[in-house]
Amino acid sequence: MKKLKLYLDTSVIGYLDEKSSPKEMSDTLILWQKIKAGIFDVIISRITLDEINNIKDKDKINTLLSYLSEITFETIEFNDEVLRIAELVKDSGLLISDKHRNDRLHIGFAIVCGANVLASMNFRHLTNIRTIEGVRKITISEGYGYIEIMPPVMLIEGVE
């Protein structure tokens, strides 16, 4: 069976060190072990790396970068197609505020890189039925492959 290609947004990486949410942290650490074992191919974008490096707590930055050093991943950089898809997300009525720009970019990066799954713990903006359905419509209308948006807990069961 072909490996799933995961796009990790910043929230997933952040939950590797989120002691205030032990269940979610545990699920994310289990996913991380599966990633380290090579069960998934992983893509991270320039925006993910920028968001990590902009965290105010320097110890947290170092911890998250240390986790990233444990895995193999591809980094996708900004390009015109990512920006176009992010704009389509906004034009479709999703995540229209300027404060949601990075969320739109995460969607654009995940679609353009051909990810099967955009893994996110951002339930307010990404991992919810409205965004999932909206992204599905965009990928169909633009001729991209099917992409799921889901939290780590949905990726750890039944995957060996």
C-alpha positions, 0 to 999 in steps of 0.5 A: 500500500502506498504511504499517505502523504501528510502535510503538517500544520504548525498546530500538530507540531506544537502539540508535541509539547503541549503539557496543558492538553495531555490527551492531545499531546499523547496522540500527537506523540504517537503519530510522531513515532509512526512518522519516525518509523517511516509510515507516512511521507511528511511535508512541511511548508515555509509558513510552518517553519516561520510560525515555529520560529516566531513563537515567543518562548525560545525553549519551546522553539528549541523543543519543537525544532528538536522534534523536527530534527528527528524526522525526514520531511520535504519543505515546500516553499511559497509559489504562485499556485499556493498563493492562488489556492489560498486566495480561492479559499478566501474567495469561497467565503472561508477564512476571510479575515486577514488574521486567517491568512496563514490558515489559508496558506496552510490549505494552499500548501497542502493542496499544491504539494499533493498531500493526502491529509492536512493534519491539524489541531486547529479545530476552530479554523481548519479541522471542522466540517465547514472548512473540510467541505469548502476545501473539498469543493475547491480541490474538485473544481480546480482538478486537484486530488482529494485531501482530508483535513484531520487531527492526529488521533484519526491518523494513529488508529489502524495504521501500521 
